[in-house]
Amino acid sequence: MHKEPSGWIFSNALQFYELARPTLESPEKLQDQSIAVVCNLALCVELLLKCCDSGVKASPVQPGGLIGDAEIYSNVRGHDFEKIFNNLDPDIANKIATLFSRSAGREIRPLINECKDYFISSRYSYEPNSNPSYNISSIQRLAEGLIDSIKNWHSA
């Protein structure tokens, strides 16, 4: 099992964070673009969790001796943060929780539980059973705490 975060998935997660950041820094924009910010931060969080429990599947050598592209994948599926976190390898989940507590100064589980369906409900915000209320500070703290935790992966 691969127990190092996937740099490829991590870099993809950072792109969604970077899209949200300028709007987070502008109260006027945030008021008009809050759903997009929540959606980008939530997708960032999903990818950050998934990058920690990933694998690489090498493709076979092609005719002529060429090596094909490797397939990078996550071992967990879905969009519900609570289910993703609970389905991570236990050693990885514990490491994330420890690193998050060190970097963010708080426990990760309450934020995961609070924001668990933010991606699904913000992505489909027009649907009747969508959650129209989001705590942007919570999803931002979760994303930033996970980014810092993964950057400090080798310090634990």
C-alpha positions in Angstrom: 0.0 0.0 0.0 1.2 3.5 -0.9 1.4 5.5 2.4 2.6 8.8 0.9 0.3 11.5 -0.4 0.0 11.6 -4.1 1.7 14.8 -5.3 -0.4 14.7 -8.5 -3.8 14.7 -6.6 -2.4 17.2 -4.1 -1.4 19.6 -6.8 -4.9 19.3 -8.3 -6.5 20.1 -4.9 -4.3 23.2 -4.6 -5.6 24.5 -7.9 -9.2 24.6 -6.5 -8.0 26.3 -3.3 -6.1 28.9 -5.4 -9.3 29.6 -7.4 -11.2 30.3 -4.1 -8.5 32.3 -2.4 -8.9 35.7 -4.1 -12.7 35.7 -3.5 -12.1 34.8 0.2 -10.0 37.9 0.5 -12.7 40.2 -1.0 -15.9 40.5 1.1 -17.8 42.1 -1.9 -16.9 39.2 -4.2 -17.5 36.6 -1.5 -21.1 37.8 -1.1 -21.7 37.3 -4.8 -19.7 34.1 -5.3 -20.1 32.2 -2.1 -21.5 29.0 -3.6 -18.6 28.8 -6.1 -16.1 29.3 -3.3 -17.7 26.6 -1.1 -17.8 24.2 -4.1 -14.1 24.9 -4.9 -13.0 24.6 -1.3 -15.1 21.4 -0.8 -13.6 19.8 -3.9 -10.2 20.8 -2.6 -10.9 19.1 0.7 -12.2 15.9 -1.0 -9.0 15.7 -3.1 -6.8 16.4 -0.1 -8.3 13.5 1.8 -8.1 11.2 -1.2 -4.5 12.1 -2.0 -3.4 10.7 1.3 -4.6 7.2 0.5 -3.6 6.7 -3.1 -2.0 4.2 -5.4 -0.2 4.0 -8.7 -0.9 1.3 -11.3 1.9 1.0 -13.8 0.9 0.2 -17.3 2.5 -2.6 -19.2 5.4 -2.1 -21.6 4.0 -1.3 -25.0 5.1 -2.8 -28.3 8.5 -1.4 -29.1 9.6 -1.2 -25.5 7.7 2.1 -24.7 6.4 2.4 -21.1 2.8 3.7 -21.0 1.4 6.2 -18.6 0.9 5.2 -15.0 -2.6 5.4 -13.5 -2.8 7.4 -10.2 -5.9 6.6 -8.1 -7.3 7.0 -4.7 -8.3 4.0 -2.6 -11.4 5.8 -1.3 -14.5 6.8 -3.3 -17.4 9.2 -2.8 -17.9 12.8 -1.9 -19.1 12.6 1.7 -16.0 13.8 3.8 -17.0 11.7 6.8 -17.3 8.5 4.8 -14.1 9.3 2.9 -12.2 9.9 6.2 -13.7 6.7 7.8 -12.7 4.6 4.8 -9.1 5.8 4.8 -6.5 3.3 5.9 -6.6 3.7 9.8 -2.8 4.5 10.0 -3.3 7.3 7.4 -6.5 8.7 9.1 -4.6 8.8 12.4 -1.7 10.6 10.8 -3.9 13.1 9.2 -5.7 13.7 12.5 -2.4 14.2 14.3 -0.9 16.5 11.7 -4.1 18.5 11.5 -4.3 18.9 15.3 -0.7 20.2 15.3 -1.1 22.6 12.4 -4.6 23.9 13.0 -4.7 23.6 16.7 -8.0 21.8 16.7 -9.5 18.3 16.0 -10.3 17.5 12.4 -13.4 15.3 12.9 -15.8 18.1 14.0 -15.0 20.1 10.8 -15.3 17.0 8.6 -18.7 16.3 10.2 -19.9 19.8 9.8 -18.7 20.1 6.2 -19.2 16.5 5.1 -21.7 17.2 2.3 -20.6 20.7 1.2 -19.3 19.5 -2.1 -22.5 17.6 -3.1 -24.9 20.3 -1.9 -22.9 23.3 -3.3 -22.4 21.5 -6.7 -26.1 21.0 -6.9 -27.2 24.1 -5.1 -30.2 24.6 -7.4 -31.8 21.4 -6.2 -34.6 21.5 -3.7 -32.9 19.3 -1.1 -29.6 21.2 -1.2 -28.2 22.9 1.9 -28.5 26.7 1.3 -26.4 27.5 4.3 -22.7 27.0 4.6 -20.1 28.0 7.1 -17.3 29.3 4.8 -14.9 29.8 7.7 -15.2 26.1 8.6 -14.6 24.8 5.0 -11.7 27.3 4.7 -10.1 26.1 8.0 -10.6 22.5 7.0 -8.9 23.0 3.6 -6.0 25.1 4.9 -5.4 22.7 7.8 -5.3 19.8 5.5 -2.9 21.6 3.1 -0.6 22.4 6.0 -0.9 18.8 7.3 0.1 17.3 4.0 2.9 19.7 3.5 4.2 18.5 6.9 3.6 14.8 6.2 7.2 13.7 6.9 7.4 15.6 10.2 5.1 13.1 12.0 
